[in-house]
Structures are given as C-alpha cells and as structure tokens.
Amino acid sequence: YVNDSLEALWTKLESGNFPNEEERVAIFLARVNAFHSSRKAVQLMYDTMGGSSVYTRKSSLDCRLRDINTACQHVLAQRRAQHAAAELMLGVAAEKPFPFL
C-alpha cells in the first residue's frame, strides 16, 4: 500500500496537482503502518532468537532492532502524529494542521 500510495502521489505531483488532505492522511498512515509493522517483525525475530540475538556475532538483530526503533522516532513514523490524521478523518478541526505528505 505504501508503494501504491506513493506512486499515486508522484503521478499527481507530476501532473502539477497537489494531494488533498484525505490523500495526504492515507499516504502518511500507510508509511506509519509500514514502519511499525517492520518493528514488530524485527522484535518478533529478536524475541524468537532469545539470548542468541544479543550474544552471538552471527546475528545482527540487536543492531537491526535499534535501527528500526530509531526509524520509528522519525517525524514520518511517530505515533503522536496520528492524532492530527485522526482529527482530519473525523472532521474535527485539528489543533495543528496536518503537515505531512
């Protein structure tokens, strides 16, 4: 869905048009979901390996878990930005306008 939504955005921008708020929210939520689903997958692998994920040189999962946790702190992946998206979806006047593409 992330690829499809970004492709639609690119096509729209190439035609000289900008996405409306509904499209911007959909693109944002797709990215947030991808970031957080990735973190869940890495965490599951990390947990499944147990101590081996930390104490063996054969596994890079310890580093990968830190990387995806860091990525989830990016402005395009933060959970708190979902509040503004939800307000727009519910038709509530957002305290701050939804800034993300």
ROLUMVO-93912 format. One record per atom (N, C-alpha, C): atom name; residue in three letters; x, y, z. Coordinates in steps of 0.1 Angstrom, whole numbers. Each point is the difference from the previous one (the first is absolute). Layout:
// ROLUMVO-93912
+----+-----+-------+-------+-------+
:  a :   r :     u :     v :     w :
+----+-----+-------+-------+-------+
: CA : ALA :     X :     Y :     Z :
...
+----+-----+-------+-------+-------+
//
This chain:
// ROLUMVO-93912
+----+-----+-------+-------+-------+
:  a :   r :     u :     v :     w :
+----+-----+-------+-------+-------+
:  N : TYR :     8 :   -12 :     0 :
: CA : TYR :    -8 :    12 :     0 :
:  C : TYR :     9 :    13 :     0 :
:  N : VAL :    11 :    -1 :     7 :
: CA : VAL :     9 :    11 :     0 :
:  C : VAL :     5 :     4 :   -14 :
:  N : ASN :     4 :   -11 :    -7 :
: CA : ASN :     5 :     3 :   -14 :
:  C : ASN :   -11 :     5 :    -9 :
:  N : ASP :   -12 :    -6 :     1 :
: CA : ASP :   -12 :     5 :    -8 :
:  C : ASP :    -3 :    15 :     3 :
:  N : SER :     0 :     3 :    13 :
: CA : SER :    -4 :    14 :     4 :
:  C : SER :    10 :    10 :    -4 :
:  N : LEU :    13 :    -4 :     1 :
: CA : LEU :    11 :     9 :    -5 :
:  C : LEU :     0 :     1 :   -15 :
:  N : GLU :    -3 :   -10 :    -7 :
: CA : GLU :    -1 :     0 :   -14 :
:  C : GLU :   -11 :    10 :    -5 :
:  N : ALA :   -12 :    -1 :     7 :
: CA : ALA :   -11 :     9 :    -3 :
:  C : ALA :     4 :    14 :     3 :
:  N : LEU :     7 :     2 :    11 :
: CA : LEU :     4 :    14 :     4 :
:  C : LEU :    10 :     5 :   -11 :
:  N : TRP :     9 :    -8 :    -4 :
: CA : TRP :    10 :     4 :   -10 :
:  C : TRP :    -7 :     4 :   -13 :
:  N : THR :    -9 :    -8 :    -5 :
: CA : THR :    -8 :     3 :   -12 :
:  C : THR :    -8 :    13 :     1 :
:  N : LYS :    -6 :     2 :    12 :
: CA : LYS :    -7 :    12 :     2 :
:  C : LYS :     9 :    13 :     0 :
:  N : LEU :    11 :    -1 :     6 :
: CA : LEU :    10 :    11 :     0 :
:  C : LEU :     6 :     2 :   -13 :
:  N : GLU :     2 :   -10 :    -8 :
: CA : GLU :     6 :     2 :   -14 :
:  C : GLU :   -10 :     7 :    -8 :
:  N : SER :   -13 :    -2 :     2 :
: CA : SER :   -10 :     7 :    -8 :
:  C : SER :    -3 :    14 :     5 :
:  N : GLY :     8 :     5 :    10 :
: CA : GLY :    -1 :    13 :     5 :
:  C : GLY :   -11 :     2 :    11 :
:  N : ASN :    -6 :   -11 :     5 :
: CA : ASN :   -10 :     1 :    10 :
:  C : ASN :     6 :    -4 :    13 :
:  N : PHE :    -6 :     4 :    11 :
: CA : PHE :     4 :    -4 :    13 :
:  C : PHE :   -11 :    -9 :     7 :
:  N : PRO :     4 :    -9 :     8 :
: CA : PRO :    -9 :    -9 :     7 :
:  C : PRO :    -9 :     8 :     9 :
:  N : ASN :   -13 :    -4 :     1 :
: CA : ASN :    -9 :     6 :    10 :
:  C : ASN :     3 :    -6 :    14 :
:  N : GLU :    -6 :     5 :    10 :
: CA : GLU :     3 :    -4 :    14 :
:  C : GLU :    -3 :   -15 :     2 :
:  N : GLU :   -10 :    -5 :    -6 :
: CA : GLU :    -4 :   -15 :     1 :
:  C : GLU :    11 :    -8 :    -6 :
:  N : GLU :     5 :     4 :   -11 :
: CA : GLU :    11 :    -8 :    -7 :
:  C : GLU :    13 :     1 :     9 :
:  N : ARG :     3 :    12 :     5 :
: CA : ARG :    12 :     2 :     8 :
:  C : ARG :    -1 :    -9 :    13 :
:  N : VAL :   -12 :     0 :     6 :
: CA : VAL :    -1 :    -9 :    12 :
:  C : VAL :     2 :   -14 :    -4 :
:  N : ALA :    -6 :    -5 :   -11 :
: CA : ALA :     1 :   -14 :    -4 :
:  C : ALA :    15 :    -4 :    -2 :
:  N : ILE :     7 :     9 :    -7 :
: CA : ILE :    14 :    -3 :    -2 :
:  C : ILE :     8 :     0 :    13 :
:  N : PHE :    -3 :     9 :     9 :
: CA : PHE :     7 :     1 :    13 :
:  C : PHE :    -3 :   -13 :     8 :
:  N : LEU :   -12 :    -4 :     1 :
: CA : LEU :    -4 :   -11 :     8 :
:  C : LEU :     6 :   -13 :    -6 :
:  N : ALA :     1 :    -1 :   -13 :
: CA : ALA :     7 :   -12 :    -7 :
:  C : ALA :    14 :    -1 :     5 :
:  N : ARG :     7 :    12 :     0 :
: CA : ARG :    14 :     0 :     4 :
:  C : ARG :     2 :    -4 :    15 :
:  N : VAL :    -9 :     6 :     8 :
: CA : VAL :     1 :    -3 :    15 :
:  C : VAL :    -2 :   -15 :     2 :
:  N : ASN :   -10 :    -6 :    -7 :
: CA : ASN :    -3 :   -14 :     1 :
:  C : ASN :    12 :    -8 :    -4 :
:  N : ALA :     7 :     4 :   -11 :
: CA : ALA :    11 :    -8 :    -5 :
:  C : ALA :    12 :     1 :    10 :
:  N : PHE :     2 :    11 :     6 :
: CA : PHE :    11 :     2 :    10 :
:  C : PHE :    -3 :    -9 :    12 :
:  N : HIS :   -12 :     1 :     5 :
: CA : HIS :    -3 :    -7 :    12 :
:  C : HIS :    -2 :   -15 :    -2 :
:  N : SER :    -5 :    -4 :   -11 :
: CA : SER :     0 :   -15 :    -4 :
:  C : SER :    13 :    -6 :    -1 :
:  N : SER :    10 :     8 :    -6 :
: CA : SER :    14 :    -4 :    -1 :
:  C : SER :     6 :    -2 :    14 :
:  N : ARG :    -3 :     9 :     9 :
: CA : ARG :     5 :    -1 :    13 :
:  C : ARG :    -5 :   -13 :     7 :
:  N : LYS :   -13 :    -2 :    -2 :
: CA : LYS :    -6 :   -12 :     6 :
:  C : LYS :     7 :   -13 :    -5 :
:  N : ALA :     3 :     0 :   -13 :
: CA : ALA :     6 :   -12 :    -6 :
:  C : ALA :    14 :    -2 :     5 :
:  N : VAL :     8 :    11 :     1 :
: CA : VAL :    13 :    -1 :     6 :
:  C : VAL :     0 :    -4 :    14 :
:  N : GLN :    -9 :     5 :     8 :
: CA : GLN :    -1 :    -3 :    14 :
:  C : GLN :    -4 :   -15 :     2 :
:  N : LEU :    -9 :    -5 :    -9 :
: CA : LEU :    -4 :   -14 :     1 :
:  C : LEU :    12 :    -9 :    -3 :
:  N : MET :     8 :     3 :   -10 :
: CA : MET :    12 :    -8 :    -3 :
:  C : MET :    10 :     1 :    12 :
:  N : TYR :     2 :    12 :     5 :
: CA : TYR :     9 :     2 :    11 :
:  C : TYR :    -4 :    -8 :    12 :
:  N : ASP :   -13 :     0 :     4 :
: CA : ASP :    -6 :    -8 :    11 :
:  C : ASP :     2 :   -15 :    -3 :
:  N : THR :    -3 :    -4 :   -12 :
: CA : THR :     1 :   -14 :    -4 :
:  C : THR :    14 :    -6 :     2 :
:  N : MET :    10 :     9 :    -3 :
: CA : MET :    14 :    -5 :     1 :
:  C : MET :     5 :     0 :    15 :
:  N : GLY :    -7 :     7 :     8 :
: CA : GLY :     4 :     0 :    14 :
:  C : GLY :    13 :     7 :     2 :
:  N : GLY :     8 :    -6 :     9 :
: CA : GLY :    14 :     6 :     3 :
:  C : GLY :     9 :     0 :   -12 :
:  N : SER :    -2 :    -9 :    -9 :
: CA : SER :     8 :     0 :   -12 :
:  C : SER :     0 :    12 :    -8 :
:  N : SER :   -11 :     8 :     1 :
: CA : SER :    -2 :    12 :    -7 :
:  C : SER :     9 :    11 :     5 :
:  N : VAL :     5 :    -2 :    12 :
: CA : VAL :     9 :    10 :     7 :
:  C : VAL :    14 :    -5 :     1 :
:  N : TYR :     2 :   -13 :     3 :
: CA : TYR :    13 :    -4 :     4 :
:  C : TYR :     8 :    -8 :   -11 :
:  N : THR :    -5 :    -1 :   -12 :
: CA : THR :     7 :    -7 :   -10 :
:  C : THR :     4 :    10 :   -11 :
:  N : ARG :    12 :    -1 :    -5 :
: CA : ARG :     4 :     9 :   -11 :
:  C : ARG :    -6 :    -4 :   -14 :
:  N : LYS :    -7 :   -11 :     0 :
: CA : LYS :    -7 :    -5 :   -12 :
:  C : LYS :   -12 :     8 :    -3 :
:  N : SER :    -6 :     7 :    10 :
: CA : SER :   -12 :     7 :    -1 :
:  C : SER :     2 :    15 :     0 :
:  N : SER :    -7 :     6 :    -9 :
: CA : SER :     1 :    15 :     0 :
:  C : SER :   -14 :     6 :     5 :
:  N : LEU :    -8 :    -9 :     6 :
: CA : LEU :   -13 :     5 :     4 :
:  C : LEU :     0 :    10 :    11 :
:  N : ASP :    10 :     0 :     9 :
: CA : ASP :     1 :    10 :    10 :
:  C : ASP :     1 :    14 :    -6 :
:  N : CYS :     9 :     1 :   -10 :
: CA : CYS :     2 :    12 :    -7 :
:  C : CYS :   -13 :     4 :    -8 :
:  N : ARG :    -6 :   -10 :    -7 :
: CA : ARG :   -12 :     3 :    -8 :
:  C : ARG :   -11 :     5 :     8 :
:  N : LEU :    -2 :    -6 :    12 :
: CA : LEU :   -11 :     4 :     9 :
:  C : LEU :     3 :    15 :     4 :
:  N : ARG :    12 :     3 :     3 :
: CA : ARG :     3 :    15 :     4 :
:  C : ARG :    -3 :     9 :   -12 :
:  N : ASP :     4 :    -5 :   -12 :
: CA : ASP :    -2 :     8 :   -12 :
:  C : ASP :   -15 :     3 :    -3 :
:  N : ILE :    -8 :   -11 :     1 :
: CA : ILE :   -15 :     2 :    -3 :
:  C : ILE :    -6 :     8 :    11 :
:  N : ASN :     4 :    -1 :    13 :
: CA : ASN :    -5 :     8 :    11 :
:  C : ASN :     3 :    15 :    -3 :
:  N : THR :    12 :     2 :    -5 :
: CA : THR :     4 :    14 :    -3 :
:  C : THR :    -8 :     5 :   -12 :
:  N : ALA :    -2 :    -8 :   -10 :
: CA : ALA :    -8 :     4 :   -11 :
:  C : ALA :   -15 :     4 :     4 :
:  N : CYS :    -5 :    -8 :     9 :
: CA : CYS :   -14 :     3 :     5 :
:  C : CYS :    -1 :    13 :     8 :
:  N : GLN :    11 :     6 :     3 :
: CA : GLN :     0 :    13 :     7 :
:  C : GLN :     0 :    12 :   -11 :
:  N : HIS :     2 :    -3 :   -12 :
: CA : HIS :     0 :    10 :   -11 :
:  C : HIS :   -14 :     6 :     0 :
:  N : VAL :     0 :    13 :    -4 :
: CA : VAL :   -13 :     7 :    -1 :
:  C : VAL :   -10 :    -6 :    -9 :
:  N : LEU :     4 :    -8 :   -10 :
: CA : LEU :    -9 :    -7 :    -9 :
:  C : LEU :    -5 :   -13 :     6 :
:  N : ALA :     5 :    -4 :    12 :
: CA : ALA :    -5 :   -12 :     5 :
:  C : ALA :    -5 :     1 :    14 :
:  N : GLN :     0 :    11 :     6 :
: CA : GLN :    -4 :     2 :    14 :
:  C : GLN :   -15 :    -2 :     2 :
:  N : ARG :    -3 :    -7 :    10 :
: CA : ARG :   -14 :    -3 :     4 :
:  C : ARG :    -8 :    13 :     3 :
:  N : ARG :     7 :     9 :     6 :
: CA : ARG :    -7 :    12 :     4 :
:  C : ARG :    -6 :     8 :   -12 :
:  N : ALA :     7 :    -1 :   -11 :
: CA : ALA :    -5 :     7 :   -12 :
:  C : ALA :   -13 :    -6 :    -5 :
:  N : GLN :    -3 :   -12 :     5 :
: CA : GLN :   -13 :    -7 :    -4 :
:  C : GLN :   -12 :     8 :     5 :
:  N : HIS :     2 :     7 :    11 :
: CA : HIS :   -11 :     8 :     6 :
:  C : HIS :    -6 :    10 :   -10 :
:  N : ALA :    10 :     7 :    -6 :
: CA : ALA :    -5 :    10 :   -10 :
:  C : ALA :    -7 :    -7 :   -12 :
:  N : ALA :     6 :   -11 :    -4 :
: CA : ALA :    -7 :    -8 :   -11 :
:  C : ALA :   -14 :    -4 :     4 :
:  N : ALA :    -1 :    -5 :    12 :
: CA : ALA :   -13 :    -5 :     5 :
:  C : ALA :   -10 :    12 :     0 :
:  N : GLU :     5 :    12 :     5 :
: CA : GLU :    -9 :    11 :     1 :
:  C : GLU :    -5 :     4 :   -14 :
:  N : LEU :     8 :    -1 :   -10 :
: CA : LEU :    -4 :     3 :   -14 :
:  C : LEU :   -10 :   -10 :    -5 :
:  N : MET :     2 :   -12 :     3 :
: CA : MET :    -9 :   -11 :    -4 :
:  C : MET :   -13 :     1 :     6 :
:  N : LEU :    -1 :     5 :    13 :
: CA : LEU :   -12 :     1 :     7 :
:  C : LEU :    -7 :    14 :    -2 :
:  N : GLY :     7 :     9 :    -8 :
: CA : GLY :    -6 :    13 :    -3 :
:  C : GLY :     1 :     9 :    12 :
:  N : VAL :     9 :    -2 :     9 :
: CA : VAL :     3 :     9 :    11 :
:  C : VAL :    10 :    10 :    -4 :
:  N : ALA :    -1 :    12 :     4 :
: CA : ALA :    10 :    10 :    -3 :
:  C : ALA :    13 :    -3 :     8 :
:  N : ALA :    10 :    -3 :    -8 :
: CA : ALA :    13 :    -4 :     6 :
:  C : ALA :     6 :    13 :     7 :
:  N : GLU :     6 :    -3 :    12 :
: CA : GLU :     7 :    11 :     7 :
:  C : GLU :    12 :     5 :    -9 :
:  N : LYS :     7 :    -9 :    -6 :
: CA : LYS :    10 :     4 :   -10 :
:  C : LYS :    -4 :    -7 :   -13 :
:  N : PRO :     2 :     8 :   -11 :
: CA : PRO :    -3 :    -6 :   -13 :
:  C : PRO :     8 :   -13 :    -3 :
:  N : PHE :    -5 :    -9 :    -7 :
: CA : PHE :     7 :   -12 :    -3 :
:  C : PHE :    11 :     3 :   -10 :
:  N : PRO :    13 :    -1 :     4 :
: CA : PRO :    11 :     5 :    -8 :
:  C : PRO :     6 :   -10 :   -10 :
:  N : PHE :    -3 :   -13 :     1 :
: CA : PHE :     8 :   -10 :    -6 :
:  C : PHE :    -6 :    -4 :   -13 :
:  N : LEU :     9 :    -3 :   -10 :
: CA : LEU :    -4 :    -6 :   -13 :
:  C : LEU :     1 :   -15 :     1 :
+----+-----+-------+-------+-------+
//
